[in-house]
């Protein structure tokens, strides 16, 4: 009977301090191994998500140009190093319509292109195609005002009007927008094929 009581008492005592310390050490080692990989994944996810959002905005501008059957078109505008919008220009007797500014995630920015015929805008037409205002030709002049007066204008004055939209060296007649994750120097691109298709980097 005494032996049975002693076994029961031993079972009820729980874990020893040594056992708890071993478990904590194992968890700490696993966390130390996993955290750098998790951080890298988050940074990759951030810039990949930013590129997908920019591609979505380009597609929205293209769809709006098709739906409104506009002659002058709808321009996608990189307003400054970390924000963008689209502008509908051809509205009968009305001023241009500016969509709200959309910010890139913290630490992600557009890359200034050094190529010629690079600018801050791309214009979509009613057939879903696009033209590069900086290249001239049949394309009308680029949007003169990237941000209307007020708070937006102050933001655009920082780094607005830079050459963020560049001719695509890999695809003649195409355009490319490059995004940079500053902490890791990771880059992602969003391309516009000559027919107007939006192609985010996979």
Phi, psi and omega in degrees: 000317180296321179297318179298319181294321181291323176296317180298318181294320179297322180294327185278354186286336181086206184272149176277166179297321180298316179298318179296318180295323178296316179297316179298319179296319179297316179297320180295319179296317179297320179294319180296326178285321187278327189301315178300320179293322178294318178299317179297319180297318181296318179294318176299317181297320182297311183285327177295319177296321179297317179296321178296321179294318178296317177299320178296321178293321176298317179295322178296317179298318179296315179297320180295321178296320180291313184293323182273355177052043187276143180282309183286333175102182177239126183259133168273129188235126168273102189288321175204192189296339183224025176209158183209167179196177167235156186232125174263121190259323190267080179239123188307107175068011181244156177289168178301147176254124180258129171285163178298151174293136176248128182268142170288158176300155181303130179091356177248137180215163175283150179261131177287129181272143180264356185286157174288164182060029176257145180207197182257356186225159169221137185248128177263144179252180187290348178265001179090356176278180179220165172221160181257107183303330182288338182274352179073225182068224182278354182281135177293168180299153180297158177304125185286320183247114181281332180221133176290176184296159179109206185298321180301318183298321179296321179294314182295334181292339181296299184221032182280157174079005178287167183273083182265339181254117189236155171301142183274113180295336182278338183226104178303132182087353179263172177234158179221141173239130183247136177245147183234133171266111193294324184292329186242354185063022174288140178236145173227151180239154169236123183250150172246117177288158183307329180279353179109356179293137180265126186233092175289150178296130182291000000 
